[in-house]
Amino acid sequence: MWTLLGIAVLVAGFALRLNPLIVILLSAAVTGIFGGLDAVHILEALGKAFNTNRYISVVFLVLPLIGLLERYGLQEQAKILIGRLRGATAGRLLFVYLFVRQLSAALGLPIGGHAQVVRPLLAPMAEAAAETQAGSLSETWRSRIRALSAATENIALFFGEDIFIAIASILLIKGFLETNHIIVQPLDVSLWAIPTAILAFVIHGARLLLLDRRLARERKRNDGDAA
């Protein structure tokens, strides 16, 4: 039971809003120590996990690169680009990204991501489109657009990747069912994920298209206040 202290460290660290990377490392260290591992084995386990899941490339390569690009105006250029596109709206932009991201996830293509695409490109472009539609945006609306951008990434990836037969979640489902004496093939699990993915696309896609109507009402409200 002492190994569960790692969860307590994780909860406390996030509650105090400490650096997430440091919190995760401390939680892993506490779990390993109370689990009977020495420092060397803990470092070996962390190194293997980082390498296997490619966290090293994200933390030490992708994030610094994105930060450097943002410092030199990446978000501003993204806003300028979306402002030049006629007919571009926040809802349509996110809808297209939902389709492309879910399709790429279903095919196993590593396109997208919060750090790589959503924060530096998708969210600023959606905000710029929303500003064109509604005029000035309140902080509430800006937060809402950013949340929808992040949600679009999550939904597209979560429901799309289960269609790809070589994803780890398919093997996890297969292994769990086999422990309960239910034998299934990975292809069957992948095929049954298709209807769920379609429903997720339709439901969230409708939410995104309705966003444009809400922004149009916001524009009328802003014009009325200005008058």
Secondary structure, 3 states (H helix, E strand, C coil): CHHHHHHHHHHHHHHCCCCHHHHHHHHHHHHHHHCCCCHHHHHHHHHHHHHHHCHHHHHHHHHHHHHHHHHCCHHHHHHHHHHHCCCCCHHHHHHHHHHHHHHHHHCCCCCCCHHHHHHHHHHHHHHHHHHHHHCCCCHHHHHHHHHHHHHHHHHHHHHHHCCCCCCHHHHHHHHHHHHCCCCCCHHHHHHHHHHHHHHHHHHHHHHHHHHHHHHHHHHHHHHHHHC
